[in-house]
Amino acid sequence: MKMRTLRVAAAALLITVSGAACAENQTVDEAGGAATGPSANVTFGVGVDPAYSPIYLADQDKLFAAAGVNVTVTQFQEGTGGLDAILAKQGQVTASTESSLLNRATRGDIKGLAVFSQSPSFIKLVARSGINDVAAIKKYGVVPGTVNEYATNKVLAAKGISRDAVEFVKASPAEMPALLQRGDVDGYIMWEPWPSRGVANGGKVLLTSGDIGYVYNLVIGVDGAWYEANKDAAKKVVDTVGKACEQLTADAAKAGAVTEKAIKVPAAEAQNLLQGVECKVRDFTDEDLQRYTEIAKFQQDSKIVEKAADPATVMVRGVA
């Protein structure tokens, strides 16, 4: 297996999109007495794609504040940025794929609290112009340690292709469309909007993750120690994301509008990209844990991690 690394765009760029007050602060009520303020101060890390629209909505419409939690939503180039912030003790809550969460859970105390988004079609394999068959892809763009790497392995396994028969080109998600256009990679399997960007650069979608038996989950993750000390606040965050999902399910156009405001993707495009995505907060199922165990084993077998995470202890059931 040949490995080649390209320059990675500046990662973990923080863009604070809402303010937060100190959790222990008290405010003075109209009668002049002390009134207890919001219950917790939370930094919530998210990625920059339409799948995070319920968190964008909860932030923009002040749903977290209404629930009594001070939340600062911070955007990262990748969903793993919020996980890394937790490991660095710079954040408490994040949203990421189950694959990324399991990866980072081997490095520190990170827990998953609930699934809030899932889809068999949001992650797509796009190939450069002139390639019409998966077997012709010899150079895959990969973002190490993310669901992209796991999904790439699923593609190869489904098509009976050895990992040693292809080359993996490391880059950031934002770099993939340009690499595809230049021919530096033959294809990549990625979450939106990067497949659509690749198509705009002359590429072609060959399959979706559902075609290879993978329905991705986006999971609300937390710092484990923080969660143990702030279970009520964590529950409020989860419930608030659930309410945001209910609003977006009732009004699909709203997802486009909040995404455009948050990350400058045109509303119509964002709404179109979210077709087939189920936005719903739910608890983990036995089927989820079985699939997560497969992901964790892949990460260990591929030497992405030294020891596989245990989904039964990483994912906290009963919160959603």
C-alpha positions as semicolon CSV with decimal commas, in nm:
position;residue;x (nm);y (nm);z (nm)
1;M;0,000;0,000;0,000
2;K;0,155;0,328;-0,110
3;M;0,100;0,639;0,098
4;R;0,143;0,995;-0,018
5;T;0,069;1,305;0,188
6;L;-0,035;1,638;0,040
7;R;-0,045;1,972;0,215
8;V;-0,340;1,989;0,449
9;A;-0,536;2,311;0,459
10;A;-0,531;2,496;0,788
11;A;-0,726;2,269;1,014
12;A;-0,913;2,328;1,335
13;L;-0,978;2,690;1,245
14;L;-1,211;2,820;1,511
15;I;-1,496;3,053;1,424
16;T;-1,702;3,144;1,729
17;V;-2,055;3,204;1,620
18;S;-2,230;3,277;1,950
19;G;-2,138;3,415;2,290
20;A;-2,163;3,251;2,630
21;A;-2,181;3,368;2,989
22;C;-2,024;3,211;3,295
23;A;-2,219;2,913;3,422
24;E;-2,199;3,020;3,784
25;N;-2,310;3,379;3,723
26;Q;-2,627;3,502;3,885
27;T;-2,857;3,771;3,749
28;V;-3,068;4,018;3,940
29;D;-3,442;3,982;3,897
30;E;-3,689;4,271;3,876
31;A;-3,748;4,260;4,251
32;G;-3,380;4,309;4,315
33;G;-3,314;3,955;4,437
34;A;-3,070;3,703;4,300
35;A;-3,201;3,476;4,027
36;T;-3,007;3,171;3,920
37;G;-2,872;3,201;3,565
38;P;-2,849;2,930;3,300
39;S;-2,733;2,595;3,431
40;A;-2,410;2,547;3,238
41;N;-2,153;2,703;3,009
42;V;-2,096;2,478;2,707
43;T;-1,868;2,498;2,405
44;F;-2,027;2,292;2,126
45;G;-1,797;2,200;1,835
46;V;-1,944;2,131;1,491
47;G;-1,824;2,080;1,135
48;V;-1,906;2,290;0,830
49;D;-2,161;2,101;0,625
50;P;-2,542;2,097;0,602
51;A;-2,573;1,788;0,824
52;Y;-2,508;2,014;1,125
53;S;-2,816;2,225;1,044
54;P;-3,005;2,141;1,366
55;I;-2,721;2,281;1,575
56;Y;-2,703;2,586;1,349
57;L;-3,078;2,635;1,402
58;A;-3,061;2,587;1,779
59;D;-2,784;2,845;1,794
60;Q;-2,939;3,104;1,564
61;D;-3,287;3,081;1,718
62;K;-3,147;3,076;2,073
63;L;-3,306;2,741;2,152
64;F;-3,018;2,646;2,382
65;A;-3,064;2,966;2,584
66;A;-3,437;2,900;2,607
67;A;-3,352;2,560;2,757
68;G;-3,133;2,725;3,020
69;V;-2,791;2,637;2,881
70;N;-2,523;2,886;2,772
71;V;-2,386;2,740;2,449
72;T;-2,106;2,871;2,231
73;V;-2,118;2,697;1,891
74;T;-1,773;2,673;1,737
75;Q;-1,712;2,566;1,376
76;F;-1,423;2,345;1,270
77;Q;-1,311;2,248;0,922
78;E;-1,389;1,885;1,010
79;G;-1,619;1,721;1,261
80;T;-1,312;1,578;1,434
81;G;-1,216;1,931;1,540
82;G;-1,475;1,934;1,815
83;L;-1,352;1,597;1,940
84;D;-0,995;1,723;1,948
85;A;-1,113;2,028;2,142
86;I;-1,264;1,797;2,404
87;L;-0,938;1,603;2,429
88;A;-0,756;1,934;2,477
89;K;-1,010;2,036;2,745
90;Q;-1,122;2,327;2,524
91;G;-1,477;2,203;2,473
92;Q;-1,750;1,999;2,635
93;V;-1,989;1,891;2,357
94;T;-1,948;1,809;1,990
95;A;-2,120;1,651;1,692
96;S;-1,938;1,403;1,469
97;T;-1,972;1,075;1,289
98;E;-1,973;0,762;1,500
99;S;-1,647;0,657;1,334
100;S;-1,462;0,973;1,436
101;L;-1,599;0,956;1,789
102;L;-1,488;0,595;1,834
103;N;-1,142;0,686;1,703
104;R;-1,096;0,975;1,946
105;A;-1,248;0,778;2,236
106;T;-0,932;0,564;2,233
107;R;-0,731;0,875;2,321
108;G;-0,936;1,018;2,605
109;D;-1,262;1,029;2,799
110;I;-1,521;1,089;2,527
111;K;-1,876;0,958;2,539
112;G;-2,160;0,949;2,286
113;L;-2,506;1,051;2,408
114;A;-2,741;1,019;2,111
115;V;-2,774;0,989;1,735
116;F;-2,920;1,300;1,574
117;S;-2,878;1,241;1,201
118;Q;-2,851;0,943;0,969
119;S;-2,860;0,874;0,597
120;P;-2,762;0,610;0,341
121;S;-2,703;0,873;0,072
122;F;-2,534;1,179;0,228
123;I;-2,191;1,016;0,186
124;K;-2,103;0,955;-0,180
125;L;-1,817;0,816;-0,386
126;V;-1,723;1,059;-0,663
127;A;-1,470;0,973;-0,935
128;R;-1,285;1,205;-1,171
129;S;-1,381;1,256;-1,532
130;G;-1,322;0,948;-1,744
131;I;-1,365;0,696;-1,462
132;N;-1,694;0,512;-1,468
133;D;-1,616;0,207;-1,255
134;V;-1,487;0,167;-0,900
135;A;-1,225;-0,083;-1,020
136;A;-1,058;0,196;-1,219
137;I;-0,993;0,409;-0,909
138;K;-0,626;0,369;-0,815
139;K;-0,577;0,679;-0,598
140;Y;-0,824;0,752;-0,317
141;G;-0,841;1,079;-0,129
142;V;-0,854;1,008;0,246
143;V;-0,894;1,210;0,564
144;P;-0,721;0,986;0,821
145;G;-0,924;0,879;1,122
146;T;-1,258;0,995;0,983
147;V;-1,565;0,819;0,846
148;N;-1,414;0,884;0,501
149;E;-1,136;0,635;0,575
150;Y;-1,382;0,377;0,706
151;A;-1,613;0,423;0,407
152;T;-1,317;0,390;0,169
153;N;-1,239;0,054;0,323
154;K;-1,605;-0,048;0,286
155;V;-1,588;0,037;-0,086
156;L;-1,276;-0,172;-0,134
157;A;-1,415;-0,466;0,061
158;A;-1,746;-0,454;-0,125
159;K;-1,567;-0,459;-0,460
160;G;-1,307;-0,720;-0,362
161;I;-1,015;-0,478;-0,400
162;S;-0,709;-0,509;-0,178
163;R;-0,599;-0,200;0,014
164;D;-0,247;-0,276;-0,109
165;A;-0,364;-0,238;-0,469
166;V;-0,451;0,132;-0,432
167;E;-0,283;0,451;-0,317
168;F;-0,419;0,669;-0,039
169;V;-0,365;1,044;-0,077
170;K;-0,407;1,231;0,250
171;A;-0,574;1,572;0,237
172;S;-0,846;1,777;0,400
173;P;-1,208;1,753;0,279
174;A;-1,196;2,101;0,125
175;E;-0,897;2,003;-0,090
176;M;-1,060;1,696;-0,244
177;P;-1,255;1,858;-0,532
178;A;-0,945;2,036;-0,664
179;L;-0,732;1,722;-0,629
180;L;-0,995;1,532;-0,826
181;Q;-1,003;1,792;-1,101
182;R;-0,623;1,788;-1,133
183;G;-0,608;1,409;-1,133
184;D;-0,409;1,394;-0,809
185;V;-0,679;1,157;-0,685
186;D;-0,908;0,935;-0,890
187;G;-1,189;0,943;-0,640
188;Y;-1,302;0,990;-0,280
189;I;-1,602;0,891;-0,071
190;M;-1,706;1,187;0,139
191;W;-1,994;1,363;0,308
192;E;-2,165;1,654;0,138
193;P;-2,100;1,916;0,013
194;W;-1,766;1,773;-0,107
195;P;-1,908;1,511;-0,348
196;S;-2,122;1,777;-0,515
197;R;-1,819;2,004;-0,536
198;G;-1,636;1,719;-0,708
199;V;-1,921;1,676;-0,956
200;A;-1,905;2,049;-1,028
201;N;-1,537;1,996;-1,115
202;G;-1,622;1,730;-1,372
203;G;-1,654;1,426;-1,149
204;K;-1,927;1,163;-1,135
205;V;-2,098;0,995;-0,839
206;L;-2,051;0,618;-0,865
207;L;-2,229;0,508;-0,547
208;T;-2,356;0,614;-0,204
209;S;-2,265;0,466;0,133
210;G;-2,598;0,285;0,138
211;D;-2,490;0,092;-0,171
212;I;-2,207;-0,065;0,030
213;G;-2,419;-0,132;0,338
214;Y;-2,334;0,172;0,545
215;V;-2,584;0,420;0,693
216;Y;-2,379;0,689;0,863
217;N;-2,474;0,829;1,205
218;L;-2,398;1,172;1,340
219;V;-2,360;1,152;1,717
220;I;-2,369;1,407;1,998
221;G;-2,048;1,351;2,194
222;V;-1,928;1,491;2,526
223;D;-1,632;1,510;2,758
224;G;-1,696;1,212;2,987
225;A;-1,589;1,385;3,310
226;W;-1,794;1,694;3,223
227;Y;-2,097;1,475;3,153
228;E;-2,076;1,304;3,492
229;A;-2,082;1,645;3,662
230;N;-2,341;1,805;3,429
231;K;-2,593;1,538;3,332
232;D;-2,886;1,776;3,352
233;A;-2,720;2,029;3,120
234;A;-2,617;1,751;2,881
235;K;-2,976;1,625;2,870
236;K;-3,096;1,976;2,789
237;V;-2,849;2,003;2,501
238;V;-2,963;1,668;2,358
239;D;-3,331;1,758;2,394
240;T;-3,275;2,097;2,232
241;V;-3,110;1,940;1,927
242;G;-3,411;1,707;1,915
243;K;-3,649;2,003;1,906
244;A;-3,443;2,163;1,630
245;C;-3,467;1,842;1,428
246;E;-3,843;1,844;1,469
247;Q;-3,857;2,196;1,328
248;L;-3,636;2,107;1,032
249;T;-3,839;1,796;0,957
250;A;-4,156;2,005;0,952
251;D;-3,998;2,277;0,736
252;A;-3,717;2,154;0,509
253;A;-3,654;2,505;0,375
254;K;-3,548;2,618;0,720
255;A;-3,250;2,379;0,709
256;G;-3,126;2,553;0,397
257;A;-3,173;2,898;0,547
258;V;-2,984;2,830;0,871
259;T;-2,706;2,650;0,684
260;E;-2,660;2,942;0,446
261;K;-2,633;3,180;0,739
262;A;-2,387;2,956;0,926
263;I;-2,151;2,840;0,650
264;K;-2,246;3,040;0,338
265;V;-2,367;2,738;0,137
266;P;-2,664;2,863;-0,070
267;A;-2,993;2,771;0,097
268;A;-3,134;2,589;-0,205
269;E;-2,817;2,384;-0,243
270;A;-2,806;2,296;0,126
271;Q;-3,170;2,189;0,121
272;N;-3,107;1,970;-0,182
273;L;-2,800;1,810;-0,022
274;L;-3,004;1,715;0,283
275;Q;-3,256;1,511;0,086
276;G;-3,256;1,160;0,227
277;V;-3,109;1,272;0,562
278;E;-3,320;1,187;0,867
279;C;-3,283;1,451;1,136
280;K;-3,406;1,290;1,456
281;V;-3,255;1,257;1,801
282;R;-3,273;0,897;1,922
283;D;-3,109;0,654;2,160
284;F;-2,854;0,397;2,048
285;T;-2,988;0,058;1,945
286;D;-2,837;-0,289;1,964
287;E;-2,795;-0,274;1,586
288;D;-2,604;0,054;1,621
289;L;-2,365;-0,096;1,873
290;Q;-2,307;-0,398;1,654
291;R;-2,215;-0,174;1,360
292;Y;-2,000;0,049;1,581
293;T;-1,811;-0,260;1,698
294;E;-1,735;-0,340;1,333
295;I;-1,606;0,013;1,282
296;A;-1,389;-0,005;1,594
297;K;-1,243;-0,337;1,482
298;F;-1,165;-0,193;1,139
299;Q;-0,981;0,095;1,303
300;Q;-0,768;-0,145;1,504
301;D;-0,708;-0,388;1,218
302;S;-0,602;-0,100;0,993
303;K;-0,371;0,032;1,268
304;I;-0,559;0,360;1,283
305;V;-0,576;0,300;1,660
306;E;-0,373;0,068;1,882
307;K;-0,674;-0,069;2,068
308;A;-1,034;-0,074;1,950
309;A;-1,286;0,137;2,140
310;D;-1,567;-0,046;2,318
311;P;-1,895;0,100;2,189
312;A;-2,086;-0,051;2,483
313;T;-1,896;0,176;2,722
314;V;-1,839;0,474;2,492
315;M;-2,205;0,518;2,396
316;V;-2,430;0,614;2,688
317;R;-2,778;0,472;2,642
318;G;-3,093;0,619;2,792
319;V;-3,013;0,990;2,748
320;A;-3,229;1,048;2,438
